[in-house]
Amino acid sequence: MKTLGLLLLLAAAALCGCTGGKSGPGAPKATPAIHPTYPAETAERAVFPGYEAVVRRAFPSYVRVLVYELYDEEGMPEIGVLSGASGVIADARGYVVTAAHIARDTRHRVRVTSVDGRVHEGRIVHVDPTQDLAILKIAPFAGMRPAPIAEPLALRTGEPAFVIGTPDNKPGMVALGRVAVPRMSRRIAYGEFGFSDGIELRADVQPGHSGGPVFDGAGRLIGILAGFGLGDTSRKTYVPTLIGYAVPSTTVAAYLASIAGPQPP
């Protein structure tokens, strides 16, 4: 299987994450900020009937993720934000899935902020760079809403899709878009990270959307956002490429089951 040469296409860990921002107790409650992120002349292509209700129904499964470095290169204690972006509650036992290039390593500390503003101390259970996925664990909490997982093999080109993430440290930013390629034939690879059978999207995903959930028009999880088009970074004004890439939910579900075991009935 050929590997897709990305050059400036996919952001590496340092570019996909967002750092800083309020993360302690009392973090503000997130509300969905919905944007049909196409150029104005084609914005109508991104919306679909009842999209606002679908987004709000899916929204509680999105979380903000901050990863903390506990030790410096010499092994001395040092606490600071290493990376951060987004994730999704994928299991009623408190398992959260994000991108491997956000979680980095199981030795790091992690905090997960749910949309109600509560901050949950967690741990990084497993990181798989070959699938660009990582599993986090937090304690289950009242009102927790795992995302319903869809079968992405049934996706068709042009179907509605949307991504929820944390660009510019702004939680709950929703990028409406469409499925461009339901299943890519080439493996996507960038540095030590990569994945196969990716979903190509047309949506204005940005740094901070990484690790966030990708939903279909019914509000079911179809993937985890892992990369996006960077465009011409030499320009003074950033022009989005409207290209995103997601690890499919079949890979997500199989990975979660292999690490955490099957969900209880």
C-alpha positions as CSV (number, residue, x, y, z in Angstrom):
1,M,0.0,0.0,0.0
2,K,1.4,3.4,-1.0
3,T,2.0,6.1,1.6
4,L,0.6,9.5,0.9
5,G,3.4,12.1,0.7
6,L,2.1,15.0,2.7
7,L,4.7,17.8,2.7
8,L,2.5,20.6,4.1
9,L,-0.7,18.6,4.1
10,L,-0.8,17.2,7.6
11,A,0.1,19.0,10.8
12,A,2.5,17.3,13.1
13,A,2.0,17.2,16.8
14,A,3.4,20.7,17.5
15,L,1.0,22.2,14.9
16,C,-2.2,20.3,15.7
17,G,-2.2,20.9,19.4
18,C,-3.3,24.1,21.2
19,T,-1.8,25.0,24.5
20,G,-2.6,27.3,27.4
21,G,-6.0,28.6,28.4
22,K,-8.1,28.0,31.5
23,S,-8.1,24.4,32.7
24,G,-8.7,24.4,36.4
25,P,-12.0,24.0,38.4
26,G,-14.7,26.3,37.2
27,A,-13.8,26.3,33.6
28,P,-16.6,27.9,31.6
29,K,-19.3,25.8,30.1
30,A,-18.9,25.3,26.4
31,T,-21.6,26.0,23.9
32,P,-21.4,24.9,20.2
33,A,-20.2,27.6,17.9
34,I,-21.5,26.4,14.5
35,H,-19.8,27.6,11.3
36,P,-20.6,26.4,7.8
37,T,-16.9,26.7,7.0
38,Y,-17.0,26.9,3.2
39,P,-16.3,30.0,1.1
40,A,-19.4,32.3,1.1
41,E,-20.4,31.3,-2.4
42,T,-20.7,27.7,-1.5
43,A,-21.6,27.9,2.2
44,E,-25.0,26.3,1.6
45,R,-23.2,23.0,0.7
46,A,-22.1,22.6,4.3
47,V,-25.5,22.9,6.0
48,F,-28.1,20.1,6.0
49,P,-31.7,20.0,7.3
50,G,-31.9,20.1,11.1
51,Y,-28.1,20.5,11.5
52,E,-28.3,22.7,14.6
53,A,-30.3,20.1,16.5
54,V,-28.0,17.3,15.4
55,V,-24.9,19.3,16.5
56,R,-26.4,20.0,19.9
57,R,-27.3,16.4,20.4
58,A,-23.8,15.2,19.6
59,F,-22.1,18.1,21.4
60,P,-21.9,16.6,25.0
61,S,-19.6,13.8,23.8
62,Y,-16.9,16.3,22.8
63,V,-14.2,17.1,25.3
64,R,-11.2,19.4,25.5
65,V,-7.8,17.6,26.2
66,L,-4.7,19.1,27.8
67,V,-1.6,17.0,28.2
68,Y,1.0,18.0,30.8
69,E,4.7,17.2,30.9
70,L,5.7,15.9,34.3
71,Y,9.5,15.8,33.9
72,D,12.1,17.6,31.9
73,E,14.7,16.0,29.7
74,E,16.9,15.4,32.7
75,G,14.2,13.7,34.7
76,M,13.5,16.6,37.0
77,P,9.9,17.4,38.0
78,E,8.4,20.0,35.7
79,I,4.7,20.6,35.1
80,G,3.6,22.5,32.0
81,V,1.2,22.1,29.1
82,L,2.9,19.8,26.5
83,S,0.0,19.7,24.0
84,G,-3.7,20.0,23.8
85,A,-6.7,19.9,21.5
86,S,-9.8,17.7,21.5
87,G,-11.2,14.3,22.1
88,V,-14.4,12.3,22.4
89,I,-16.1,10.3,25.1
90,A,-16.3,6.9,23.5
91,D,-17.3,4.5,26.3
92,A,-19.6,4.7,29.3
93,R,-16.7,3.4,31.5
94,G,-15.0,6.8,31.0
95,Y,-12.7,6.1,28.1
96,V,-11.9,9.1,25.9
97,V,-10.3,8.8,22.5
98,T,-8.0,11.4,21.0
99,A,-5.1,11.6,18.5
100,A,-1.8,9.9,19.4
101,H,0.1,13.0,18.4
102,I,-1.8,14.9,21.1
103,A,-1.4,12.4,23.9
104,R,2.2,11.6,23.0
105,D,3.1,9.1,25.8
106,T,1.5,7.2,28.7
107,R,3.9,8.9,31.2
108,H,2.2,12.3,30.7
109,R,-0.6,13.6,32.9
110,V,-3.9,14.6,31.2
111,R,-6.9,16.8,32.1
112,V,-10.2,16.5,30.2
113,T,-12.8,19.3,30.3
114,S,-16.3,18.3,29.5
115,V,-18.8,20.7,27.9
116,D,-20.4,21.4,31.3
117,G,-17.2,23.0,32.4
118,R,-16.1,20.3,34.7
119,V,-12.4,19.3,34.7
120,H,-11.6,15.6,35.0
121,E,-8.2,14.4,36.0
122,G,-7.3,11.4,33.8
123,R,-4.5,9.1,32.7
124,I,-3.2,8.1,29.3
125,V,-3.9,4.4,29.0
126,H,-2.4,3.7,25.6
127,V,-0.9,5.5,22.6
128,D,-0.7,4.0,19.1
129,P,1.2,6.2,16.6
130,T,0.6,3.7,13.8
131,Q,-3.1,4.5,14.0
132,D,-2.7,8.0,15.4
133,L,-5.0,7.2,18.2
134,A,-4.7,7.3,22.0
135,I,-7.0,6.2,24.8
136,L,-7.5,8.2,28.0
137,K,-9.4,7.3,31.1
138,I,-11.4,9.5,33.4
139,A,-13.9,8.6,36.1
140,P,-17.4,8.3,34.8
141,F,-19.6,11.3,35.8
142,A,-23.2,12.2,36.0
143,G,-24.5,13.2,32.6
144,M,-21.6,11.7,30.7
145,R,-22.6,11.1,27.0
146,P,-20.6,8.6,25.0
147,A,-20.8,9.2,21.3
148,P,-22.8,6.6,19.3
149,I,-20.5,5.0,16.8
150,A,-21.5,4.6,13.2
151,E,-20.2,2.3,10.4
152,P,-18.2,4.5,8.1
153,L,-18.1,1.9,5.4
154,A,-21.6,3.0,4.5
155,L,-20.5,6.6,3.9
156,R,-20.9,8.2,0.5
157,T,-19.2,11.1,-1.2
158,G,-21.0,14.4,-0.5
159,E,-22.7,13.3,2.8
160,P,-22.9,15.9,5.6
161,A,-20.2,15.7,8.3
162,F,-19.1,18.0,11.1
163,V,-16.1,18.2,13.4
164,I,-16.1,19.6,16.9
165,G,-12.8,20.9,18.4
166,T,-10.8,23.5,20.2
167,P,-9.0,25.8,17.7
168,D,-7.3,28.9,19.2
169,N,-8.2,27.5,22.7
170,K,-11.9,28.1,21.9
171,P,-13.9,25.0,23.0
172,G,-16.8,23.8,21.0
173,M,-16.0,25.2,17.6
174,V,-18.0,23.2,15.0
175,A,-16.9,23.0,11.4
176,L,-19.7,21.9,9.1
177,G,-18.6,20.1,5.9
178,R,-19.0,17.1,3.7
179,V,-17.4,13.7,3.1
180,A,-15.1,14.0,0.1
181,V,-13.6,10.5,0.1
182,P,-15.2,7.9,2.3
183,R,-12.2,5.6,2.3
184,M,-8.8,6.6,1.1
185,S,-6.8,4.0,-0.7
186,R,-3.4,5.3,0.4
187,R,-2.0,5.3,3.9
188,I,-1.5,8.7,5.5
189,A,1.8,9.1,7.3
190,Y,3.5,12.1,8.9
191,G,6.6,11.6,11.0
192,E,6.1,8.7,13.4
193,F,2.3,8.9,13.1
194,G,-0.1,7.6,10.5
195,F,-3.2,5.7,9.7
196,S,-5.0,3.7,6.9
197,D,-8.4,3.8,5.3
198,G,-8.8,7.5,6.2
199,I,-11.8,9.6,5.5
200,E,-11.2,12.8,3.6
201,L,-13.4,15.8,4.5
202,R,-14.2,19.1,3.1
203,A,-14.3,21.4,6.1
204,D,-12.3,24.2,7.6
205,V,-10.6,22.2,10.3
206,Q,-7.7,23.9,12.1
207,P,-5.1,23.4,14.8
208,G,-7.0,22.4,17.9
209,H,-9.6,20.3,16.0
210,S,-7.1,17.4,16.1
211,G,-8.3,14.4,18.1
212,G,-11.8,15.8,18.0
213,P,-14.9,13.8,16.9
214,V,-16.2,13.7,13.3
215,F,-19.9,13.1,13.1
216,D,-22.2,12.2,10.2
217,G,-25.5,14.0,9.5
218,A,-27.3,11.9,12.1
219,G,-24.8,12.8,14.9
220,R,-23.0,9.4,14.9
221,L,-19.3,9.2,15.3
222,I,-17.6,8.3,12.0
223,G,-14.0,9.2,12.9
224,I,-11.4,11.1,14.8
225,L,-9.8,14.2,13.2
226,A,-6.1,13.5,12.8
227,G,-4.9,16.0,10.2
228,F,-5.7,18.8,7.8
229,G,-4.4,20.8,4.9
230,L,-2.1,23.5,6.0
231,G,-2.2,25.6,2.8
232,D,0.4,28.2,2.0
233,T,2.0,29.0,5.4
234,S,4.2,31.7,3.8
235,R,1.2,34.0,3.2
236,K,0.5,36.7,5.8
237,T,-3.2,35.9,5.8
238,Y,-4.0,32.2,6.3
239,V,-6.2,30.8,3.6
240,P,-7.8,27.5,4.7
241,T,-7.6,24.5,2.4
242,L,-10.9,23.1,3.6
243,I,-9.3,19.6,3.7
244,G,-9.3,17.3,6.7
245,Y,-8.4,13.7,7.4
246,A,-10.0,11.4,9.9
247,V,-9.2,8.0,11.3
248,P,-12.4,5.9,10.7
249,S,-14.6,4.8,13.5
250,T,-14.2,1.1,12.7
251,T,-10.5,1.6,13.5
252,V,-11.4,3.6,16.6
253,A,-13.8,0.9,17.9
254,A,-11.5,-2.0,17.2
255,Y,-8.6,-0.1,18.9
256,L,-10.7,0.7,22.0
257,A,-11.9,-2.9,22.3
258,S,-8.4,-4.2,22.0
259,I,-7.1,-2.0,24.8
260,A,-10.2,-1.6,27.1
261,G,-12.0,-4.8,26.3
262,P,-15.6,-5.0,25.1
263,Q,-18.2,-2.7,26.6
264,P,-20.4,-4.3,29.2
265,P,-24.0,-5.0,28.0
